[in-house]
Amino acid sequence: MTASTTLAFKGTKEQEQKLKDVIVQHKSQKGALMPVLQEAQEIYGYMPREVQIMVAEGMGVTLAEVYGIVTFYSQFHLQPKGKYKVHICIGTACYVKGAGKILEKFERELGIKDGECTSDGKFSVDGLRCVGACGLAPVLSVNEDVYGKVTEDQVAEILANYKD
């Protein structure tokens, strides 16, 4: 599978109008930048430069201020996420039991690196710190589906569950 590390921004006029409405709704409120950024991420699914510029201009702040916030807080994503979000715990318990190799296997199978999305927008892969399921180590999830005691050999089978 071929992947691209940077996908072209594909915002719609409807999304842009929603964001403008959010900005108008919050602009006069003190401390409104964070809620606006959170709603922008809800609208677009991630925070590409184009969205950051719209927020900065709409809120009357600098792009540097917006960028500083979206790169500081882990809730914001600079890259798009796939329809199927693969999250692999690489916390200590999972890592000791092979999570690093499992992450590498997903990267090879999908042709992307940690934090990236496939060019068709179908899959994204993210290594996460402890998810609090150490008894299932190594553990991963695909959207809301949780897989425990995963081995490298199961990666292709797990992915096959999501090949529409």
C-alpha positions, -999 to +999 in steps of 0.1 A: +000+000+000+014+034-009+009+063+016+016+099+017+028+116+049+010+149+040-025+148+026-039+179+008-063+199+028-099+191+016-121+215+037-156+221+024-175+254+022-199+239+048-171+233+072-157+268+067-191+283+074-195+262+106-161+274+118-170+310+110-202+306+130-183+292+159-159+321+158-187+347+157-204+329+186-172+330+208-152+360+196-163+384+223-158+359+251-127+361+272-106+330+269-125+317+239-096+306+218-094+272+233-131+263+229-129+277+193-099+254+186-116+224+201-147+230+179-125+236+148-109+202+154-144+187+158-154+202+125-123+192+105-110+163+124-076+178+127-059+212+127-041+218+093-024+252+087-054+264+067-077+260+097-052+275+121-050+306+098-088+309+097-090+307+135-061+332+140-077+357+116-112+352+129-102+355+166-077+384+160-047+365+173-014+355+157-009+323+139+020+317+163-004+318+192-027+293+176+001+270+165+016+272+200-017+259+215-023+231+189+012+218+192+012+219+230-020+200+238-021+164+227-059+166+220-051+185+187-038+167+156-018+184+128-023+154+105-056+139+095-067+107+112-081+078+092-116+063+092-100+036+113-078+049+140-053+023+152-039+032+187-012+010+200-001+013+236+036+016+239+036+022+277+061+002+297+041-030+302+030-032+266+064-023+252+081-050+273+057-075+258+064-065+222+042-034+214+071-018+196+073-047+172+036-046+167+037-009+159+064-015+134+043-043+118+013-020+114+036+006+098+049-019+073+015-033+065+000+001+060+030+018+045+029+047+070+047+058+101+035+065+136+013+095+136+004+093+099-026+085+078-028+063+047-033+083+014-068+069+010-077+082+045-087+048+056-062+041+084-041+061+108-016+047+133-006+063+166+015+049+194+001+060+228+016+060+263-001+038+288-038+033+282-044+017+316-050-019+303-017-034+314-033-068+321-040-071+284-005-061+273+003-056+246-030-038+238-043-018+209-076-004+197-091+003+163-117+030+169-137+015+198-126-021+193-100-032+219-075-061+212-055-075+241-025-098+242-018-090+206+011-106+186+028-095+154+011-124+137-023-110+144-018-076+127-028-087+092-059-104+106-069-073+127-065-051+096-086-075+075-115-068+099-116-032+085-110-037+048-144-025+036 
